[in-house]
Amino acid sequence: MSSESAWKEAESRIKATWDTSHANMWRKYFQATPGESMEQTDRRFKDWYLQKAEEWKKENIIGHIHVSDNFGWEDEHVVPGQGNAPIKEFMDKMKDKVEKGEVDVIVEPAHQDYRAMLGGWKLFGSSIYGLEM
C-alpha cells in the first residue's frame, strides 16, 4: 500500500471520541480577562468549546460522541441538559455528520441509568438514535 493510500485509509478509520462532559471540564482552566463578568467568561468559554468542535469536525477527526453533562469542574455525568455543557449547540453542529452515519452517538448514563437517555431525548426533541433535532 502506498503512503498516500495508507493515510487515506487511516483517516477513514482512526477517529477521536468527543465527550461533551470531558470537553466541558476545560471550563475550570478558562481564565477570566480583567473586568470580565462570570457570564462573559462563560460565554467566551462556550464560544471556544464550539469553535474547537467545529475545527475537529472540519478536520474529520470526530467519529464518536459521548453525551453526558456536568458543570465544568468534575465528570459528574448529570442528565444531558441539566448541567452547563453546550450539548445542544454542539449536536446542532454535528447533526449532518450524525445523519450521514459518519459519527456515532451514545449517552453515558452513569448512576442515573435510563434517566440520562430520557434526558437526552428531551434535550434533542427526539430519540437519540433519530436525532431529528
C-alpha positions in Angstrom: 0.0 0.0 0.0 1.4 3.4 -0.8 1.9 6.0 1.8 -0.9 8.1 0.3 -3.3 5.1 0.4 -2.3 4.3 4.0 -3.0 7.9 5.1 -6.4 7.9 3.3 -7.3 4.5 4.9 -6.2 5.7 8.4 -8.2 9.0 8.1 -11.3 6.9 7.3 -10.9 4.6 10.3 -9.0 6.3 13.1 -11.3 8.7 14.8 -11.5 10.5 18.1 -14.3 10.5 20.7 -15.7 13.8 21.7 -17.0 13.5 25.2 -19.3 16.5 25.8 -18.7 16.4 29.6 -14.9 15.9 29.4 -14.6 18.8 26.9 -16.7 21.0 29.3 -14.3 20.3 32.1 -11.8 22.6 30.4 -14.1 25.3 31.8 -12.2 25.1 35.1 -8.9 26.1 33.4 -10.5 29.0 31.5 -9.3 32.3 32.9 -11.5 35.5 33.1 -9.9 38.5 31.5 -9.6 41.6 33.7 -13.0 43.3 34.2 -14.9 40.3 32.7 -18.1 39.1 34.4 -18.6 35.4 35.1 -21.4 35.4 32.4 -18.9 36.9 29.9 -16.3 34.3 30.7 -18.9 31.6 30.4 -20.0 32.9 27.0 -16.4 33.1 25.9 -15.8 29.5 27.0 -18.8 28.3 25.2 -17.6 30.1 22.0 -14.2 28.4 22.4 -15.8 25.0 23.1 -17.9 25.2 19.9 -15.0 26.6 17.9 -12.9 23.6 18.8 -15.7 21.3 17.9 -16.0 23.0 14.5 -12.3 22.6 14.0 -12.4 18.9 14.8 -15.4 18.5 12.6 -13.8 20.2 9.6 -10.6 18.1 10.1 -12.9 15.0 10.1 -11.4 13.9 13.4 -14.6 13.1 15.4 -16.0 9.6 14.9 -17.9 9.1 18.2 -19.7 11.4 20.6 -20.3 10.6 24.2 -23.2 12.7 25.6 -23.1 13.5 29.2 -23.4 16.7 31.2 -21.6 18.4 34.1 -20.9 21.9 35.5 -17.4 22.2 34.2 -15.5 21.1 37.3 -15.9 17.3 37.6 -17.1 14.5 35.4 -20.5 14.2 37.2 -22.5 12.6 34.4 -25.6 14.5 35.1 -28.6 14.1 32.8 -28.0 15.8 29.5 -29.4 19.3 29.7 -29.2 19.6 33.5 -25.5 20.8 33.5 -23.9 23.7 31.6 -22.1 21.9 28.8 -23.3 23.3 25.4 -24.5 19.9 24.3 -27.5 21.1 22.2 -25.3 23.6 20.3 -22.6 21.0 19.8 -25.0 18.5 18.4 -26.5 21.1 16.1 -23.0 21.5 14.6 -22.6 17.7 14.3 -26.1 16.9 13.0 -25.1 16.4 9.4 -22.3 14.0 10.3 -24.6 12.0 12.5 -27.3 11.9 9.9 -24.8 10.6 7.3 -23.7 7.9 9.7 -20.2 9.3 9.9 -20.4 9.8 13.7 -21.8 7.5 16.3 -23.6 9.0 19.4 -24.2 7.4 22.8 -25.5 8.8 26.1 -23.3 7.9 29.1 -25.8 7.4 31.9 -23.6 6.7 35.0 -25.6 6.4 38.2 -28.9 7.7 36.7 -29.3 4.9 34.2 -32.3 5.3 31.9 -32.9 8.9 33.1 -29.8 10.0 31.1 -31.3 8.6 27.9 -34.7 10.2 28.6 -33.0 13.5 29.4 -31.1 13.2 26.1 -34.4 12.6 24.2 -35.9 15.6 25.9 -32.9 17.8 25.1 -32.9 16.8 21.4 -36.6 16.6 21.0 -36.4 13.0 19.7 -34.9 9.7 20.3 -31.1 9.8 20.5 -30.9 7.4 17.6 -33.1 9.5 15.2 -31.6 12.9 16.3 -34.4 14.7 14.4 -33.4 17.9 16.2 
